[in-house]
Amino acid sequence: MYNYRILIQYDGGRFDGWQRLGKDASENTVEFKIEEILKKMTGEEAELFCGCRTEKGVHAYGQVANFKLNSRQNCMELRNYLNRYLPRDIAVLKVEAVDERFHSQLLAKETTYLYRIDTKSIASVFERKYSYHTFHPLDYEAMNKAAAYFLGKHDFKAFTTARKSKSTEREIKNITISCDESGIAQLRITANDFLHNMARLMIGILLDVGTGLKKPENVRDILDGKDVQMSLPAESYGLFLEEVRY
């Protein structure tokens, strides 16, 4: 078997996420689109494994995936063929042959999500599909205070919509919040792994803290299992899978 690792960018706006299984199975996923092109090129049923499954509407700057084939393929030809026939909102940036033991999901050590927030008084027409607009000024000091409670290992069972999970403990390595001169704020979260909808729920409460709807200490209380009303998950269109590290 030959194992191939690919680096992918995609605009998740029209897709039902990276993958949908069971009753929610959908062909309108990034994974399905890539597998169909690989089958067309190689005649093989390739199964993709990704570094971090993204949800419906979420984008990716640097998704990593791998798949195995019975036949040896030229990496440049694989990349070019995929980019020729994939929809324009998916791009394969790199293809490389890797050790047969490499697994995109199981060997991932850290994942970083980026959330883009338009803080200008008038929402940018050209940013509206890729950043969440807030009409309220953000209190960055309060947001950073709240973010500090997330750092380290915690039980994130309150910050996921997953029905079943072997463990809901995750480790948050870093959270940064910054705003450039254009008025676009960037919120980055790096963790050893993310539960389903975990990033969006974390960002949702940080946004509520930034606009005064929640207190920074509410994050600590929720992690401690206290009865605090949860914030709504942040809108998916402002969220990007930025990087998966190995």
C-alpha positions in Angstrom: 0.0 0.0 0.0 1.2 3.5 -0.8 0.3 6.3 1.7 -0.2 9.9 0.5 -0.6 13.0 2.6 -2.3 16.1 1.2 -2.6 19.7 2.4 -6.0 21.3 1.5 -7.7 24.7 1.5 -11.4 25.0 1.2 -14.3 27.5 1.5 -16.8 25.5 3.6 -19.7 27.9 2.8 -21.7 25.5 0.7 -20.5 22.2 2.1 -22.0 20.0 4.9 -18.7 19.9 6.7 -15.7 17.6 6.1 -17.7 14.5 6.7 -21.2 13.4 7.6 -21.9 9.8 8.7 -24.9 7.7 9.7 -28.3 9.2 9.4 -26.7 12.6 8.5 -24.6 11.1 5.6 -24.2 13.5 2.8 -22.4 13.6 -0.5 -22.0 17.3 -0.2 -18.9 17.1 1.9 -15.3 18.0 1.2 -14.2 14.5 1.9 -16.7 13.0 -0.6 -15.7 15.4 -3.4 -12.0 14.5 -3.0 -12.7 10.8 -2.8 -14.7 10.9 -6.0 -11.9 12.5 -8.0 -9.4 10.1 -6.6 -11.6 7.2 -7.7 -12.0 8.8 -11.2 -8.2 9.1 -11.5 -7.0 5.8 -10.0 -10.0 3.5 -10.2 -9.6 2.8 -6.5 -11.9 3.4 -3.5 -9.7 5.6 -1.3 -10.7 6.4 2.2 -9.6 9.8 3.5 -8.5 10.5 7.1 -8.3 14.2 8.1 -6.4 16.0 10.9 -9.5 17.6 12.3 -13.1 17.3 11.0 -14.6 20.7 10.3 -18.3 21.3 10.7 -20.8 22.7 8.2 -19.9 26.1 6.9 -16.4 26.1 8.5 -13.4 26.9 6.2 -9.8 25.6 6.2 -6.5 27.3 5.4 -4.5 24.1 6.2 -6.4 20.9 6.5 -4.3 17.7 6.4 -5.5 14.4 5.1 -4.1 11.1 4.1 -5.2 8.1 2.0 -3.8 4.8 0.8 -3.7 3.4 -2.7 -2.6 0.0 -4.1 -0.9 1.7 -7.0 2.1 4.1 -6.9 1.2 7.6 -8.1 3.2 10.6 -9.1 2.5 13.3 -6.4 2.6 16.2 -8.8 0.2 14.4 -11.2 -2.1 13.6 -8.2 -2.1 17.3 -7.1 -2.7 18.6 -10.6 -5.5 16.1 -11.4 -7.3 16.9 -8.1 -7.1 20.6 -8.7 -8.3 20.3 -12.3 -11.5 18.4 -11.4 -12.4 19.5 -7.9 -14.8 22.4 -7.3 -13.1 25.8 -7.3 -13.8 26.2 -3.6 -11.4 23.3 -2.8 -7.7 23.4 -3.5 -5.0 20.8 -2.9 -1.8 22.7 -2.1 0.5 19.8 -1.7 0.7 16.0 -2.2 3.5 13.9 -0.8 4.2 10.2 -0.3 4.6 9.4 3.4 5.3 6.4 5.6 2.6 3.8 5.6 2.1 4.3 9.4 1.3 8.0 9.0 -2.3 8.8 10.1 -3.6 12.4 9.8 -5.9 12.1 12.8 -4.2 9.8 15.2 -0.8 11.4 15.0 -2.0 15.1 15.2 -0.5 16.8 18.2 -2.0 20.3 18.0 -4.7 22.0 16.0 -5.3 25.8 15.7 -8.6 27.4 14.8 -8.9 31.1 13.7 -12.0 33.1 14.1 -12.3 36.4 12.2 -14.5 39.3 13.7 -15.4 42.4 11.8 -15.5 45.2 14.5 -16.2 48.1 12.2 -19.3 50.2 12.7 -20.4 49.3 9.1 -20.0 45.7 8.1 -17.6 45.1 5.2 -19.5 43.9 2.1 -16.4 41.9 1.1 -15.7 40.4 4.5 -19.3 39.3 5.3 -18.9 35.7 4.1 -15.7 35.1 6.1 -16.0 37.2 9.3 -18.6 37.7 12.0 -19.7 41.3 12.3 -20.4 42.7 15.8 -22.1 46.1 16.2 -20.7 46.4 19.8 -17.1 47.3 20.7 -15.3 44.4 22.1 -13.7 44.5 25.6 -10.4 42.8 24.8 -9.2 42.9 28.4 -12.3 41.0 29.6 -12.0 38.5 26.7 -8.4 37.8 27.6 -9.3 37.3 31.2 -12.0 34.8 30.2 -9.7 33.1 27.8 -7.1 32.5 30.6 -9.7 30.2 32.3 -9.7 27.9 29.3 -5.9 27.3 29.3 -4.7 23.9 30.5 -6.5 20.6 30.8 -10.3 20.7 31.5 -13.4 18.7 31.0 -15.1 20.3 28.0 -18.4 18.4 28.2 -20.3 21.6 28.4 -18.6 22.9 25.2 -19.6 20.2 22.8 -22.7 19.0 21.1 -21.3 15.5 20.6 -23.8 12.8 21.8 -21.0 10.3 22.6 -17.4 10.7 23.4 -14.9 8.5 25.1 -13.4 11.4 26.9 -14.3 15.1 27.0 -11.0 16.2 28.5 -8.9 18.4 26.3 -5.9 20.7 26.7 -5.9 24.3 25.5 -2.4 25.3 24.7 -2.9 28.9 23.7 -5.5 31.6 23.0 -4.7 34.9 21.4 -7.0 37.8 20.6 -5.8 40.7 18.4 -7.2 43.4 16.1 -5.5 45.0 13.2 -5.9 48.6 11.7 -8.5 47.4 9.3 -10.9 46.6 12.2 -10.7 42.8 11.7 -10.1 41.0 15.0 -8.6 37.6 15.0 -9.1 35.0 17.8 -6.9 31.9 17.7 -7.3 28.8 19.8 -4.7 26.0 19.8 -5.5 22.7 21.5 -4.3 19.1 21.5 -7.7 18.2 20.0 -11.2 19.7 19.6 -14.6 18.1 20.4 -17.6 18.5 18.0 -18.5 22.3 18.0 -16.1 22.9 20.8 -14.3 25.8 19.1 -17.6 27.6 18.2 -19.0 27.2 21.7 -15.7 28.6 23.2 -15.7 31.5 20.8 -19.4 32.1 21.4 -18.9 32.8 25.2 -15.8 34.8 24.6 -17.8 37.1 22.2 -20.5 37.4 24.9 -17.8 38.4 27.4 -16.4 40.9 24.9 -19.8 42.5 24.5 -20.7 42.5 28.2 -23.4 39.7 28.0 -21.3 37.4 30.1 -18.6 37.8 32.8 -15.1 36.3 32.4 -15.7 34.2 35.5 -18.6 32.5 33.8 -16.0 30.5 31.8 -14.5 29.2 35.1 -17.9 28.4 36.5 -19.0 26.4 33.5 -15.7 24.4 33.4 -16.3 23.7 37.1 -19.7 22.2 36.3 -21.8 25.0 37.8 -25.2 25.8 36.3 -24.6 28.8 34.0 -26.6 29.4 30.8 -24.4 28.7 27.8 -23.8 31.1 25.0 -24.8 30.3 21.5 -22.1 28.8 19.3 -20.3 31.4 17.1 -21.4 31.6 13.5 -19.5 29.0 11.4 -18.7 31.3 8.5 -16.1 33.2 10.5 -14.2 30.1 11.6 -11.1 28.6 9.8 -9.1 25.5 10.5 -5.7 27.2 10.3 -3.2 24.5 11.0 -2.7 20.9 12.1 0.7 20.1 13.6 2.4 16.7 13.9 
